[in-house]
């Protein structure tokens, strides 16, 4: 299974941005963690990040023909990007929404996810482990088809 891990705005600042919320590990640490899935699961992994909404949309469109599923941390776009919602709905591969922190315990505006209904599931609050749980959901969705 060919999986895309797609990260949105400010994820590249991990380790520097609010370490009390996001932890002290860097974005490179997150990439390394995700690439390590290929050692433990029957998958190939590609990791991409952009701070730009349009680029994330273009990558999702591209993913439809090149990947079997997407693990998506849309960052702040989670809370207001109907364009990302539409892009997820427009593609035929499954997308799992993931977040490092628990959005239900954050600022009121962060409790809203406009992309959640377009995704097959959502995992949050487990730090890097959220990504692995998202991968497991994608693997289970493949097994059910």
TORGULUM-447071 format. One record per residue (C-alpha): residue number from 1; chain; x, z, y. Coordinates in Angstrom, 2 decimals, padded with zeros to 5 digits, always signed. Layout:
<NUM; A; <X; Z; Y>>
...
//
This chain:
<1; A; <+000.00; +000.00; +000.00>>
<2; A; <+001.42; -001.07; +003.36>>
<3; A; <+000.64; +001.58; +006.01>>
<4; A; <+001.04; +001.50; +009.77>>
<5; A; <+001.53; +004.77; +011.62>>
<6; A; <+000.51; +004.10; +015.22>>
<7; A; <+001.16; +006.63; +017.98>>
<8; A; <-000.20; +006.54; +021.49>>
<9; A; <+000.84; +007.83; +024.89>>
<10; A; <+003.33; +010.62; +025.34>>
<11; A; <+004.03; +011.04; +021.63>>
<12; A; <+007.52; +009.73; +022.41>>
<13; A; <+008.00; +012.97; +024.40>>
<14; A; <+007.64; +015.26; +021.39>>
<15; A; <+010.06; +018.16; +021.51>>
<16; A; <+010.10; +018.09; +025.30>>
<17; A; <+006.40; +018.05; +026.13>>
<18; A; <+004.61; +021.39; +025.79>>
<19; A; <+006.53; +022.63; +022.74>>
<20; A; <+004.18; +025.64; +022.53>>
<21; A; <+001.42; +023.15; +021.62>>
<22; A; <+003.27; +020.25; +019.97>>
<23; A; <+006.31; +021.99; +018.52>>
<24; A; <+010.02; +021.56; +019.13>>
<25; A; <+010.62; +018.62; +016.79>>
<26; A; <+011.33; +015.25; +018.40>>
<27; A; <+009.57; +011.93; +018.07>>
<28; A; <+012.50; +010.76; +015.94>>
<29; A; <+011.78; +013.72; +013.64>>
<30; A; <+008.17; +012.55; +013.35>>
<31; A; <+009.26; +008.99; +012.55>>
<32; A; <+011.69; +010.26; +009.91>>
<33; A; <+008.95; +012.44; +008.43>>
<34; A; <+006.56; +009.48; +008.19>>
<35; A; <+009.16; +007.10; +006.76>>
<36; A; <+009.79; +009.76; +004.11>>
<37; A; <+006.29; +009.12; +002.71>>
<38; A; <+007.69; +006.04; +000.98>>
<39; A; <+009.85; +008.36; -001.16>>
<40; A; <+006.83; +010.35; -002.39>>
<41; A; <+003.92; +007.92; -002.42>>
<42; A; <+003.40; +004.29; -003.51>>
<43; A; <+003.53; +003.01; +000.06>>
<44; A; <+005.65; +001.21; +002.57>>
<45; A; <+005.55; +002.68; +006.07>>
<46; A; <+005.95; +001.18; +009.51>>
<47; A; <+005.86; +003.41; +012.61>>
<48; A; <+005.08; +002.17; +016.12>>
<49; A; <+004.40; +003.89; +019.45>>
<50; A; <+003.20; +002.73; +022.84>>
<51; A; <+002.12; +004.39; +026.05>>
<52; A; <-000.02; +001.35; +026.89>>
<53; A; <-003.62; +000.99; +025.75>>
<54; A; <-003.54; -002.81; +025.58>>
<55; A; <-000.45; -002.81; +023.40>>
<56; A; <-002.09; -000.34; +020.99>>
<57; A; <-005.10; -002.68; +020.81>>
<58; A; <-002.85; -005.69; +020.15>>
<59; A; <-001.05; -003.77; +017.40>>
<60; A; <-004.37; -002.81; +015.78>>
<61; A; <-005.45; -006.45; +015.83>>
<62; A; <-002.13; -007.48; +014.28>>
<63; A; <-002.43; -004.70; +011.68>>
<64; A; <-005.63; -006.19; +010.31>>
<65; A; <-003.67; -009.07; +008.74>>
<66; A; <-000.45; -007.21; +007.92>>
<67; A; <-001.30; -003.68; +006.72>>
<68; A; <-003.67; -002.00; +004.29>>
<69; A; <-004.46; +000.95; +006.54>>
<70; A; <-003.57; +002.74; +009.77>>
<71; A; <-002.80; +006.36; +010.59>>
<72; A; <-003.59; +006.58; +014.31>>
<73; A; <-002.69; +009.28; +016.79>>
<74; A; <-004.21; +007.80; +019.94>>
<75; A; <-003.03; +010.68; +022.13>>
<76; A; <-005.07; +011.06; +025.31>>
<77; A; <-006.76; +007.69; +024.67>>
<78; A; <-008.69; +009.56; +021.96>>
<79; A; <-010.86; +011.13; +024.63>>
<80; A; <-011.91; +008.09; +026.65>>
<81; A; <-010.79; +004.74; +025.24>>
<82; A; <-013.83; +002.82; +024.15>>
<83; A; <-011.51; -000.19; +024.03>>
<84; A; <-009.59; +001.47; +021.17>>
<85; A; <-012.90; +002.34; +019.53>>
<86; A; <-013.90; -001.33; +019.72>>
<87; A; <-010.51; -002.46; +018.36>>
<88; A; <-010.84; -000.12; +015.36>>
<89; A; <-014.38; -001.37; +014.72>>
<90; A; <-013.18; -004.98; +014.98>>
<91; A; <-010.65; -004.71; +012.15>>
<92; A; <-011.39; -004.59; +008.44>>
<93; A; <-008.73; -002.09; +007.32>>
<94; A; <-009.35; +001.68; +007.27>>
<95; A; <-008.06; +003.83; +010.13>>
<96; A; <-007.58; +007.60; +009.96>>
<97; A; <-007.42; +009.52; +013.24>>
<98; A; <-004.73; +012.24; +013.31>>
<99; A; <-003.62; +014.83; +015.84>>
<100; A; <-000.80; +017.36; +015.81>>
<101; A; <-002.88; +020.03; +017.54>>
<102; A; <-006.41; +021.22; +016.86>>
<103; A; <-008.51; +019.49; +019.51>>
<104; A; <-011.36; +021.95; +019.00>>
<105; A; <-009.10; +024.72; +020.38>>
<106; A; <-007.86; +022.81; +023.43>>
<107; A; <-009.21; +022.04; +026.88>>
<108; A; <-012.91; +021.05; +026.91>>
<109; A; <-012.18; +017.35; +027.62>>
<110; A; <-009.91; +017.20; +024.57>>
<111; A; <-012.67; +018.28; +022.20>>
<112; A; <-014.25; +014.83; +022.58>>
<113; A; <-013.01; +011.96; +020.43>>
<114; A; <-014.60; +008.63; +021.26>>
<115; A; <-012.69; +006.94; +018.42>>
<116; A; <-013.69; +009.34; +015.63>>
<117; A; <-016.82; +007.45; +014.59>>
<118; A; <-014.82; +004.23; +014.23>>
<119; A; <-012.35; +005.90; +011.85>>
<120; A; <-012.92; +006.75; +008.19>>
<121; A; <-011.80; +010.35; +008.77>>
<122; A; <-009.96; +012.69; +011.13>>
<123; A; <-007.20; +015.26; +010.53>>
<124; A; <-005.97; +017.65; +013.20>>
<125; A; <-004.12; +020.85; +013.83>>
<126; A; <-001.57; +020.59; +011.04>>
<127; A; <+001.41; +019.37; +013.06>>
<128; A; <+003.35; +016.64; +011.24>>
<129; A; <+001.36; +017.48; +008.09>>
<130; A; <-001.69; +015.86; +009.76>>
<131; A; <-000.01; +012.50; +009.16>>
<132; A; <+000.54; +013.17; +005.46>>
<133; A; <-003.05; +014.30; +005.04>>
<134; A; <-004.11; +011.10; +006.80>>
<135; A; <-002.04; +009.11; +004.33>>
<136; A; <-003.69; +010.88; +001.41>>
<137; A; <-007.10; +009.93; +002.82>>
<138; A; <-006.02; +006.28; +003.01>>
<139; A; <-004.75; +006.39; -000.56>>
<140; A; <-008.02; +007.94; -001.77>>
<141; A; <-010.04; +005.32; +000.12>>
<142; A; <-008.09; +002.58; -001.67>>
<143; A; <-008.73; +004.22; -005.03>>
<144; A; <-012.48; +004.31; -004.34>>
<145; A; <-012.72; +000.57; -003.76>>
//
